[in-house]
C-alpha cells in the first residue's frame, strides 16, 4: 500500500507507487563515481551512499 502522505509531500498522487534507487559506495574510486554521477544526470538514481573514508 503506498504511503499517501509521502506521495503528497513529493507531489505525486496518493495512489502512485514510487521506487527509490540508491547507489552504494560513492567515493570508492573514479569509475564508481563517474557511473553514479552519470546515473544521476540521466535521471536513473534517487540517492547514493557516500564512502567517507575513501580517497
C-alpha distance matrix in Angstrom:
0.0 3.8 6.6 8.6 11.8 12.0 11.5 14.3 16.4 16.4 17.3 14.4 13.0 10.1 8.3 9.6 8.4 10.8 13.0 15.4 18.6 21.0 24.7 26.5 30.2 31.0 34.7 35.5 38.0 38.9 37.2 33.8 34.2 35.2 32.3 29.7 31.5 31.6 27.9 27.2 29.8 28.4 24.9 23.4 22.5 20.5 22.2 24.9 26.4 30.1 32.7 34.9 37.9 38.4 41.0
3.8 0.0 3.8 5.8 8.8 8.5 7.7 10.7 12.8 12.6 13.5 10.8 9.9 7.3 6.2 6.8 5.9 8.0 10.7 13.0 16.5 19.0 22.7 24.8 28.4 28.9 32.5 33.7 36.1 36.7 35.2 31.9 31.9 32.8 30.1 27.3 28.7 28.9 25.3 24.3 26.8 25.6 22.0 20.8 19.9 17.6 19.5 22.5 24.3 27.9 30.8 32.9 36.1 36.4 38.9
6.6 3.8 0.0 3.8 5.6 5.5 6.3 8.8 10.2 10.9 12.4 10.6 10.4 7.5 8.3 8.8 8.5 9.3 11.9 13.3 17.0 18.9 22.7 24.5 27.9 28.2 31.7 33.2 35.7 36.4 35.4 31.9 31.6 32.8 30.4 27.3 28.5 29.2 25.8 24.2 26.8 26.1 22.4 21.6 20.1 17.2 18.7 21.8 23.3 26.7 29.7 31.4 34.7 35.4 37.9
8.6 5.8 3.8 0.0 3.8 5.6 5.1 6.2 8.7 10.0 10.5 8.8 7.8 4.6 6.9 8.3 9.6 10.8 14.1 15.6 19.4 21.5 25.3 27.3 30.7 30.6 34.1 35.8 38.2 38.6 37.6 34.3 33.6 34.6 32.4 29.3 30.1 30.6 27.3 25.5 27.8 27.1 23.3 23.0 21.8 18.9 20.8 24.1 25.8 29.1 32.3 33.9 37.3 38.0 40.3
11.8 8.8 5.6 3.8 0.0 3.8 5.4 5.2 6.3 8.7 9.9 9.7 9.8 7.5 10.4 11.1 12.3 12.4 15.4 16.0 19.8 21.3 25.1 26.9 30.0 29.7 33.0 35.0 37.5 38.0 37.3 33.9 33.0 34.2 32.3 29.0 29.5 30.5 27.4 25.2 27.5 27.3 23.5 23.5 21.9 18.6 20.0 23.2 24.8 27.8 31.1 32.2 35.8 36.7 38.9
12.0 8.5 5.5 5.6 3.8 0.0 3.8 5.4 5.1 6.2 8.6 8.5 9.9 8.5 10.9 10.2 10.6 9.7 12.3 12.5 16.2 17.6 21.3 23.3 26.4 26.0 29.3 31.3 33.7 34.2 33.5 30.1 29.2 30.4 28.5 25.2 25.8 26.8 23.7 21.5 23.9 23.8 20.0 20.0 18.2 14.8 16.2 19.5 21.2 24.2 27.5 28.8 32.4 33.1 35.3
11.5 7.7 6.3 5.1 5.4 3.8 0.0 3.8 5.5 5.2 6.1 4.9 6.2 5.7 8.0 7.0 8.4 8.0 11.3 12.4 16.1 18.2 21.9 24.3 27.5 27.0 30.4 32.4 34.5 34.6 33.7 30.5 29.6 30.3 28.3 25.2 25.6 26.1 23.0 20.9 22.9 22.4 18.6 18.8 17.7 14.7 16.9 20.5 22.7 25.8 29.2 30.8 34.4 34.7 36.7
14.3 10.7 8.8 6.2 5.2 5.4 3.8 0.0 3.8 5.4 5.0 5.5 6.5 6.4 9.8 9.6 11.8 11.6 14.9 15.8 19.4 21.3 24.8 27.2 30.3 29.4 32.6 34.9 37.0 37.0 36.2 33.1 31.9 32.6 30.8 27.7 27.7 28.3 25.4 23.0 24.7 24.5 20.7 21.4 20.4 17.2 19.3 22.9 25.1 28.0 31.5 32.8 36.4 36.9 38.7
16.4 12.8 10.2 8.7 6.3 5.1 5.5 3.8 0.0 3.8 5.5 7.6 9.8 9.9 13.1 12.2 13.6 12.4 15.1 15.0 18.4 19.7 23.1 25.3 28.1 27.0 30.0 32.5 34.6 34.7 34.3 31.2 29.6 30.6 29.2 25.8 25.6 26.6 24.1 21.3 23.1 23.4 19.7 20.6 19.0 15.6 17.2 20.7 22.7 25.3 28.9 29.8 33.5 34.2 35.9
16.4 12.6 10.9 10.0 8.7 6.2 5.2 5.4 3.8 0.0 3.8 5.7 9.0 10.2 12.6 10.7 11.8 10.0 12.4 12.3 15.5 17.2 20.4 23.0 25.8 24.6 27.8 30.2 32.1 31.9 31.3 28.3 26.8 27.5 25.9 22.7 22.5 23.2 20.6 17.9 19.6 19.7 16.0 17.0 15.7 12.5 14.6 18.3 20.8 23.4 27.1 28.3 32.1 32.3 33.9
17.3 13.5 12.4 10.5 9.9 8.6 6.1 5.0 5.5 3.8 0.0 3.8 6.9 9.1 11.6 10.0 12.2 11.3 14.2 14.9 18.0 20.1 23.3 26.1 29.0 27.6 30.8 33.2 34.9 34.4 33.6 30.8 29.3 29.6 28.0 25.0 24.5 24.8 22.3 19.7 20.8 20.6 17.0 18.4 17.8 15.1 17.7 21.4 24.2 26.8 30.5 31.8 35.5 35.6 37.0
14.4 10.8 10.6 8.8 9.7 8.5 4.9 5.5 7.6 5.7 3.8 0.0 3.8 6.4 8.2 6.3 8.9 8.8 12.2 13.7 17.0 19.6 22.9 25.9 29.1 28.1 31.5 33.6 35.2 34.8 33.7 30.9 29.8 30.0 27.9 25.1 25.1 25.0 22.1 20.1 21.4 20.5 16.9 17.7 17.5 15.0 18.0 21.8 24.6 27.6 31.1 32.8 36.4 36.3 37.9
13.0 9.9 10.4 7.8 9.8 9.9 6.2 6.5 9.8 9.0 6.9 3.8 0.0 3.8 5.5 5.4 9.0 10.3 14.1 16.2 19.6 22.4 25.9 28.8 32.1 31.4 34.9 36.8 38.5 38.2 36.9 34.0 33.2 33.3 31.1 28.4 28.6 28.3 25.3 23.5 24.8 23.6 20.1 20.6 20.6 18.3 21.3 25.0 27.7 30.8 34.3 36.1 39.7 39.6 41.4
10.1 7.3 7.5 4.6 7.5 8.5 5.7 6.4 9.9 10.2 9.1 6.4 3.8 0.0 3.8 5.7 8.6 10.6 14.3 16.5 20.1 22.8 26.4 29.0 32.4 32.1 35.6 37.4 39.4 39.5 38.2 35.1 34.4 34.9 32.6 29.8 30.3 30.3 27.1 25.4 27.1 26.0 22.3 22.4 22.0 19.5 22.0 25.6 27.9 31.2 34.5 36.2 39.8 40.0 42.1
8.3 6.2 8.3 6.9 10.4 10.9 8.0 9.8 13.1 12.6 11.6 8.2 5.5 3.8 0.0 3.8 6.5 9.6 13.2 16.0 19.4 22.4 26.0 28.7 32.3 32.2 35.9 37.3 39.3 39.3 37.7 34.6 34.4 34.7 32.1 29.5 30.4 30.0 26.6 25.5 27.2 25.6 22.1 21.7 21.6 19.6 22.4 25.8 28.2 31.7 34.8 36.9 40.3 40.3 42.5
9.6 6.8 8.8 8.3 11.1 10.2 7.0 9.6 12.2 10.7 10.0 6.3 5.4 5.7 3.8 0.0 3.8 6.3 9.9 12.9 16.1 19.3 22.7 25.6 29.1 28.9 32.6 34.0 35.8 35.7 34.1 31.1 30.8 31.0 28.3 25.9 26.7 26.2 22.8 21.8 23.5 21.8 18.3 17.9 18.0 16.2 19.2 22.6 25.2 28.7 31.9 34.1 37.5 37.3 39.3
8.4 5.9 8.5 9.6 12.3 10.6 8.4 11.8 13.6 11.8 12.2 8.9 9.0 8.6 6.5 3.8 0.0 3.8 6.8 10.2 13.2 16.5 19.9 22.6 26.3 26.4 30.2 31.3 33.2 33.4 31.6 28.5 28.5 28.9 26.0 23.6 24.9 24.5 20.9 20.2 22.3 20.6 17.2 16.0 15.9 14.3 17.1 20.3 22.7 26.3 29.3 31.8 35.0 34.7 36.9
10.8 8.0 9.3 10.8 12.4 9.7 8.0 11.6 12.4 10.0 11.3 8.8 10.3 10.6 9.6 6.3 3.8 0.0 3.8 6.6 9.9 13.0 16.5 19.3 22.9 22.8 26.5 27.8 29.7 29.8 28.2 25.1 24.9 25.4 22.7 20.1 21.3 21.2 17.6 16.7 19.1 17.7 14.1 12.9 12.4 10.6 13.3 16.6 19.2 22.7 25.8 28.2 31.4 31.2 33.2
13.0 10.7 11.9 14.1 15.4 12.3 11.3 14.9 15.1 12.4 14.2 12.2 14.1 14.3 13.2 9.9 6.8 3.8 0.0 3.8 6.4 9.8 13.1 15.9 19.6 19.8 23.5 24.5 26.4 26.6 24.9 21.7 21.9 22.5 19.6 17.1 18.8 18.6 14.9 14.5 17.2 15.8 12.5 10.5 9.7 8.5 11.0 13.9 16.4 20.0 22.9 25.6 28.7 28.2 30.3
15.4 13.0 13.3 15.6 16.0 12.5 12.4 15.8 15.0 12.3 14.9 13.7 16.2 16.5 16.0 12.9 10.2 6.6 3.8 0.0 3.8 6.4 10.0 12.7 16.3 16.3 20.1 21.2 23.3 23.7 22.3 18.9 18.9 19.9 17.2 14.3 16.1 16.6 13.0 12.2 15.4 14.7 11.5 9.5 7.4 5.6 7.4 10.2 12.7 16.3 19.3 21.8 25.0 24.6 26.7
18.6 16.5 17.0 19.4 19.8 16.2 16.1 19.4 18.4 15.5 18.0 17.0 19.6 20.1 19.4 16.1 13.2 9.9 6.4 3.8 0.0 3.8 6.7 9.8 13.4 13.5 17.3 18.2 20.0 20.4 18.7 15.4 15.7 16.6 13.8 11.1 13.4 13.8 10.2 10.2 13.6 12.8 10.3 7.5 5.2 5.3 6.4 8.2 10.9 14.3 17.0 20.0 22.9 22.0 24.1
21.0 19.0 18.9 21.5 21.3 17.6 18.2 21.3 19.7 17.2 20.1 19.6 22.4 22.8 22.4 19.3 16.5 13.0 9.8 6.4 3.8 0.0 3.8 6.4 9.9 10.2 14.0 14.9 17.1 17.9 16.7 13.1 13.3 15.0 12.6 9.5 12.1 13.4 10.4 10.2 13.9 14.1 12.0 9.5 6.2 6.1 4.7 4.9 7.1 10.7 13.3 16.2 19.1 18.4 20.6
24.7 22.7 22.7 25.3 25.1 21.3 21.9 24.8 23.1 20.4 23.3 22.9 25.9 26.4 26.0 22.7 19.9 16.5 13.1 10.0 6.7 3.8 0.0 3.8 6.8 7.1 10.9 11.5 13.4 14.3 13.0 9.3 9.9 11.8 9.5 6.7 10.0 11.4 9.0 9.6 13.2 13.6 12.6 10.0 7.1 8.4 6.5 4.5 6.3 9.0 11.0 14.3 16.8 15.6 17.6
26.5 24.8 24.5 27.3 26.9 23.3 24.3 27.2 25.3 23.0 26.1 25.9 28.8 29.0 28.7 25.6 22.6 19.3 15.9 12.7 9.8 6.4 3.8 0.0 3.8 5.9 9.2 9.1 11.9 13.7 12.9 9.1 10.1 12.9 11.2 8.8 12.1 14.1 12.3 12.9 16.4 17.1 16.3 13.8 10.9 11.6 8.9 5.7 4.9 7.1 8.1 11.7 13.8 12.8 15.4
30.2 28.4 27.9 30.7 30.0 26.4 27.5 30.3 28.1 25.8 29.0 29.1 32.1 32.4 32.3 29.1 26.3 22.9 19.6 16.3 13.4 9.9 6.8 3.8 0.0 3.8 6.0 5.4 8.6 11.0 11.0 7.4 8.3 11.7 11.0 9.2 12.1 14.5 13.6 14.2 17.3 18.6 18.3 16.3 13.5 14.4 11.3 7.6 5.9 5.7 5.3 9.0 10.6 9.1 11.7
31.0 28.9 28.2 30.6 29.7 26.0 27.0 29.4 27.0 24.6 27.6 28.1 31.4 32.1 32.2 28.9 26.4 22.8 19.8 16.3 13.5 10.2 7.1 5.9 3.8 0.0 3.8 5.6 7.8 9.1 9.8 6.5 5.6 9.1 9.2 7.0 9.0 12.0 11.8 11.7 14.5 16.4 16.4 15.0 12.2 13.2 10.2 6.6 5.9 4.6 5.8 8.6 10.9 9.0 10.6
34.7 32.5 31.7 34.1 33.0 29.3 30.4 32.6 30.0 27.8 30.8 31.5 34.9 35.6 35.9 32.6 30.2 26.5 23.5 20.1 17.3 14.0 10.9 9.2 6.0 3.8 0.0 3.8 5.6 7.4 9.5 7.3 5.9 9.6 11.0 9.6 10.7 13.9 14.5 14.5 16.7 19.0 19.4 18.3 15.8 16.7 13.6 10.1 8.8 6.0 5.3 7.1 8.5 5.9 6.8
35.5 33.7 33.2 35.8 35.0 31.3 32.4 34.9 32.5 30.2 33.2 33.6 36.8 37.4 37.3 34.0 31.3 27.8 24.5 21.2 18.2 14.9 11.5 9.1 5.4 5.6 3.8 0.0 3.8 7.2 8.5 6.5 7.2 10.6 11.4 10.8 12.9 15.4 15.8 16.6 18.9 20.6 21.2 19.6 17.3 18.6 15.7 12.0 10.4 8.2 6.1 8.6 8.7 5.6 7.1
38.0 36.1 35.7 38.2 37.5 33.7 34.5 37.0 34.6 32.1 34.9 35.2 38.5 39.4 39.3 35.8 33.2 29.7 26.4 23.3 20.0 17.1 13.4 11.9 8.6 7.8 5.6 3.8 0.0 3.8 5.8 5.6 6.3 8.8 10.3 10.9 12.4 14.5 15.7 16.8 18.4 20.2 21.5 20.1 18.3 20.2 17.7 14.2 13.4 11.2 9.7 11.6 11.4 7.7 7.3
38.9 36.7 36.4 38.6 38.0 34.2 34.6 37.0 34.7 31.9 34.4 34.8 38.2 39.5 39.3 35.7 33.4 29.8 26.6 23.7 20.4 17.9 14.3 13.7 11.0 9.1 7.4 7.2 3.8 0.0 3.8 5.5 5.1 6.1 8.6 9.9 10.5 12.2 14.2 15.4 16.3 18.1 19.9 19.0 17.8 20.0 18.0 15.0 15.0 13.1 12.4 14.1 14.4 10.8 9.4
37.2 35.2 35.4 37.6 37.3 33.5 33.7 36.2 34.3 31.3 33.6 33.7 36.9 38.2 37.7 34.1 31.6 28.2 24.9 22.3 18.7 16.7 13.0 12.9 11.0 9.8 9.5 8.5 5.8 3.8 0.0 3.8 5.5 5.2 6.2 8.6 10.0 10.6 12.3 14.3 15.3 16.4 18.4 17.0 16.3 19.0 17.5 14.8 15.3 14.3 13.9 16.4 16.9 13.3 12.8
33.8 31.9 31.9 34.3 33.9 30.1 30.5 33.1 31.2 28.3 30.8 30.9 34.0 35.1 34.6 31.1 28.5 25.1 21.7 18.9 15.4 13.1 9.3 9.1 7.4 6.5 7.3 6.5 5.6 5.5 3.8 0.0 3.8 5.5 5.2 6.1 8.6 9.9 10.5 12.3 14.2 15.2 16.5 14.8 13.5 16.0 14.1 11.2 11.7 11.1 11.0 14.0 15.0 11.8 12.3
34.2 31.9 31.6 33.6 33.0 29.2 29.6 31.9 29.6 26.8 29.3 29.8 33.2 34.4 34.4 30.8 28.5 24.9 21.9 18.9 15.7 13.3 9.9 10.1 8.3 5.6 5.9 7.2 6.3 5.1 5.5 3.8 0.0 3.8 5.5 5.2 6.1 8.5 9.9 10.6 12.2 14.1 15.4 14.5 12.9 15.0 13.0 10.3 11.1 9.9 10.6 12.8 14.3 11.4 11.2
35.2 32.8 32.8 34.6 34.2 30.4 30.3 32.6 30.6 27.5 29.6 30.0 33.3 34.9 34.7 31.0 28.9 25.4 22.5 19.9 16.6 15.0 11.8 12.9 11.7 9.1 9.6 10.6 8.8 6.1 5.2 5.5 3.8 0.0 3.8 5.5 5.2 6.1 8.6 10.0 10.5 12.1 14.2 13.7 13.1 15.7 14.6 12.7 14.2 13.4 14.4 16.5 18.0 14.9 14.2
32.3 30.1 30.4 32.4 32.3 28.5 28.3 30.8 29.2 25.9 28.0 27.9 31.1 32.6 32.1 28.3 26.0 22.7 19.6 17.2 13.8 12.6 9.5 11.2 11.0 9.2 11.0 11.4 10.3 8.6 6.2 5.2 5.5 3.8 0.0 3.8 5.5 5.1 6.1 8.7 9.8 10.4 12.3 10.9 10.7 13.8 13.1 11.5 13.4 13.6 14.8 17.6 19.3 16.4 16.5
29.7 27.3 27.3 29.3 29.0 25.2 25.2 27.7 25.8 22.7 25.0 25.1 28.4 29.8 29.5 25.9 23.6 20.1 17.1 14.3 11.1 9.5 6.7 8.8 9.2 7.0 9.6 10.8 10.9 9.9 8.6 6.1 5.2 5.5 3.8 0.0 3.8 5.4 5.0 6.2 8.6 9.8 10.6 9.3 7.9 10.5 9.4 7.8 10.2 10.8 12.7 15.4 17.7 15.4 15.9
31.5 28.7 28.5 30.1 29.5 25.8 25.6 27.7 25.6 22.5 24.5 25.1 28.6 30.3 30.4 26.7 24.9 21.3 18.8 16.1 13.4 12.1 10.0 12.1 12.1 9.0 10.7 12.9 12.4 10.5 10.0 8.6 6.1 5.2 5.5 3.8 0.0 3.8 5.5 5.1 6.1 8.6 9.9 10.0 9.1 11.3 10.6 9.7 12.3 12.3 14.5 16.5 19.0 16.7 16.5
31.6 28.9 29.2 30.6 30.5 26.8 26.1 28.3 26.6 23.2 24.8 25.0 28.3 30.3 30.0 26.2 24.5 21.2 18.6 16.6 13.8 13.4 11.4 14.1 14.5 12.0 13.9 15.4 14.5 12.2 10.6 9.9 8.5 6.1 5.1 5.4 3.8 0.0 3.8 5.4 4.9 6.0 8.5 8.6 9.2 12.2 12.6 12.2 15.2 15.6 17.7 20.0 22.3 19.8 19.5
27.9 25.3 25.8 27.3 27.4 23.7 23.0 25.4 24.1 20.6 22.3 22.1 25.3 27.1 26.6 22.8 20.9 17.6 14.9 13.0 10.2 10.4 9.0 12.3 13.6 11.8 14.5 15.8 15.7 14.2 12.3 10.5 9.9 8.6 6.1 5.0 5.5 3.8 0.0 3.8 5.5 5.1 6.2 5.1 5.7 9.2 10.1 10.3 13.6 15.0 17.4 20.0 22.6 20.4 20.8
27.2 24.3 24.2 25.5 25.2 21.5 20.9 23.0 21.3 17.9 19.7 20.1 23.5 25.4 25.5 21.8 20.2 16.7 14.5 12.2 10.2 10.2 9.6 12.9 14.2 11.7 14.5 16.6 16.8 15.4 14.3 12.3 10.6 10.0 8.7 6.2 5.1 5.4 3.8 0.0 3.8 5.4 5.1 5.8 5.1 7.3 8.2 9.2 12.7 14.0 17.0 19.1 22.1 20.4 20.8
29.8 26.8 26.8 27.8 27.5 23.9 22.9 24.7 23.1 19.6 20.8 21.4 24.8 27.1 27.2 23.5 22.3 19.1 17.2 15.4 13.6 13.9 13.2 16.4 17.3 14.5 16.7 18.9 18.4 16.3 15.3 14.2 12.2 10.5 9.8 8.6 6.1 4.9 5.5 3.8 0.0 3.8 5.4 7.7 8.5 10.5 11.8 12.8 16.3 17.1 19.9 21.8 24.7 22.6 22.5
28.4 25.6 26.1 27.1 27.3 23.8 22.4 24.5 23.4 19.7 20.6 20.5 23.6 26.0 25.6 21.8 20.6 17.7 15.8 14.7 12.8 14.1 13.6 17.1 18.6 16.4 19.0 20.6 20.2 18.1 16.4 15.2 14.1 12.1 10.4 9.8 8.6 6.0 5.1 5.4 3.8 0.0 3.8 5.6 8.1 10.8 12.9 14.2 17.8 19.2 22.0 24.3 27.0 24.9 25.0
24.9 22.0 22.4 23.3 23.5 20.0 18.6 20.7 19.7 16.0 17.0 16.9 20.1 22.3 22.1 18.3 17.2 14.1 12.5 11.5 10.3 12.0 12.6 16.3 18.3 16.4 19.4 21.2 21.5 19.9 18.4 16.5 15.4 14.2 12.3 10.6 9.9 8.5 6.2 5.1 5.4 3.8 0.0 3.8 5.8 7.7 10.6 12.8 16.5 18.5 21.5 23.8 26.9 25.2 25.8
23.4 20.8 21.6 23.0 23.5 20.0 18.8 21.4 20.6 17.0 18.4 17.7 20.6 22.4 21.7 17.9 16.0 12.9 10.5 9.5 7.5 9.5 10.0 13.8 16.3 15.0 18.3 19.6 20.1 19.0 17.0 14.8 14.5 13.7 10.9 9.3 10.0 8.6 5.1 5.8 7.7 5.6 3.8 0.0 3.8 6.9 9.5 11.3 14.9 17.3 20.1 22.9 25.7 24.0 25.0
22.5 19.9 20.1 21.8 21.9 18.2 17.7 20.4 19.0 15.7 17.8 17.5 20.6 22.0 21.6 18.0 15.9 12.4 9.7 7.4 5.2 6.2 7.1 10.9 13.5 12.2 15.8 17.3 18.3 17.8 16.3 13.5 12.9 13.1 10.7 7.9 9.1 9.2 5.7 5.1 8.5 8.1 5.8 3.8 0.0 3.8 5.7 7.7 11.3 13.9 16.9 19.6 22.6 21.3 22.5
20.5 17.6 17.2 18.9 18.6 14.8 14.7 17.2 15.6 12.5 15.1 15.0 18.3 19.5 19.6 16.2 14.3 10.6 8.5 5.6 5.3 6.1 8.4 11.6 14.4 13.2 16.7 18.6 20.2 20.0 19.0 16.0 15.0 15.7 13.8 10.5 11.3 12.2 9.2 7.3 10.5 10.8 7.7 6.9 3.8 0.0 3.8 7.3 10.7 13.6 17.0 19.2 22.6 21.9 23.4
22.2 19.5 18.7 20.8 20.0 16.2 16.9 19.3 17.2 14.6 17.7 18.0 21.3 22.0 22.4 19.2 17.1 13.3 11.0 7.4 6.4 4.7 6.5 8.9 11.3 10.2 13.6 15.7 17.7 18.0 17.5 14.1 13.0 14.6 13.1 9.4 10.6 12.6 10.1 8.2 11.8 12.9 10.6 9.5 5.7 3.8 0.0 3.8 7.1 9.9 13.4 15.5 18.9 18.4 20.2
24.9 22.5 21.8 24.1 23.2 19.5 20.5 22.9 20.7 18.3 21.4 21.8 25.0 25.6 25.8 22.6 20.3 16.6 13.9 10.2 8.2 4.9 4.5 5.7 7.6 6.6 10.1 12.0 14.2 15.0 14.8 11.2 10.3 12.7 11.5 7.8 9.7 12.2 10.3 9.2 12.8 14.2 12.8 11.3 7.7 7.3 3.8 0.0 3.8 6.5 9.7 12.2 15.4 14.8 16.7
26.4 24.3 23.3 25.8 24.8 21.2 22.7 25.1 22.7 20.8 24.2 24.6 27.7 27.9 28.2 25.2 22.7 19.2 16.4 12.7 10.9 7.1 6.3 4.9 5.9 5.9 8.8 10.4 13.4 15.0 15.3 11.7 11.1 14.2 13.4 10.2 12.3 15.2 13.6 12.7 16.3 17.8 16.5 14.9 11.3 10.7 7.1 3.8 0.0 3.8 6.7 9.2 12.3 12.2 14.7
30.1 27.9 26.7 29.1 27.8 24.2 25.8 28.0 25.3 23.4 26.8 27.6 30.8 31.2 31.7 28.7 26.3 22.7 20.0 16.3 14.3 10.7 9.0 7.1 5.7 4.6 6.0 8.2 11.2 13.1 14.3 11.1 9.9 13.4 13.6 10.8 12.3 15.6 15.0 14.0 17.1 19.2 18.5 17.3 13.9 13.6 9.9 6.5 3.8 0.0 3.8 5.7 9.0 8.9 11.2
32.7 30.8 29.7 32.3 31.1 27.5 29.2 31.5 28.9 27.1 30.5 31.1 34.3 34.5 34.8 31.9 29.3 25.8 22.9 19.3 17.0 13.3 11.0 8.1 5.3 5.8 5.3 6.1 9.7 12.4 13.9 11.0 10.6 14.4 14.8 12.7 14.5 17.7 17.4 17.0 19.9 22.0 21.5 20.1 16.9 17.0 13.4 9.7 6.7 3.8 0.0 3.8 5.9 5.8 8.9
34.9 32.9 31.4 33.9 32.2 28.8 30.8 32.8 29.8 28.3 31.8 32.8 36.1 36.2 36.9 34.1 31.8 28.2 25.6 21.8 20.0 16.2 14.3 11.7 9.0 8.6 7.1 8.6 11.6 14.1 16.4 14.0 12.8 16.5 17.6 15.4 16.5 20.0 20.0 19.1 21.8 24.3 23.8 22.9 19.6 19.2 15.5 12.2 9.2 5.7 3.8 0.0 3.8 5.5 8.1
37.9 36.1 34.7 37.3 35.8 32.4 34.4 36.4 33.5 32.1 35.5 36.4 39.7 39.8 40.3 37.5 35.0 31.4 28.7 25.0 22.9 19.1 16.8 13.8 10.6 10.9 8.5 8.7 11.4 14.4 16.9 15.0 14.3 18.0 19.3 17.7 19.0 22.3 22.6 22.1 24.7 27.0 26.9 25.7 22.6 22.6 18.9 15.4 12.3 9.0 5.9 3.8 0.0 3.8 6.7
38.4 36.4 35.4 38.0 36.7 33.1 34.7 36.9 34.2 32.3 35.6 36.3 39.6 40.0 40.3 37.3 34.7 31.2 28.2 24.6 22.0 18.4 15.6 12.8 9.1 9.0 5.9 5.6 7.7 10.8 13.3 11.8 11.4 14.9 16.4 15.4 16.7 19.8 20.4 20.4 22.6 24.9 25.2 24.0 21.3 21.9 18.4 14.8 12.2 8.9 5.8 5.5 3.8 0.0 3.8
41.0 38.9 37.9 40.3 38.9 35.3 36.7 38.7 35.9 33.9 37.0 37.9 41.4 42.1 42.5 39.3 36.9 33.2 30.3 26.7 24.1 20.6 17.6 15.4 11.7 10.6 6.8 7.1 7.3 9.4 12.8 12.3 11.2 14.2 16.5 15.9 16.5 19.5 20.8 20.8 22.5 25.0 25.8 25.0 22.5 23.4 20.2 16.7 14.7 11.2 8.9 8.1 6.7 3.8 0.0
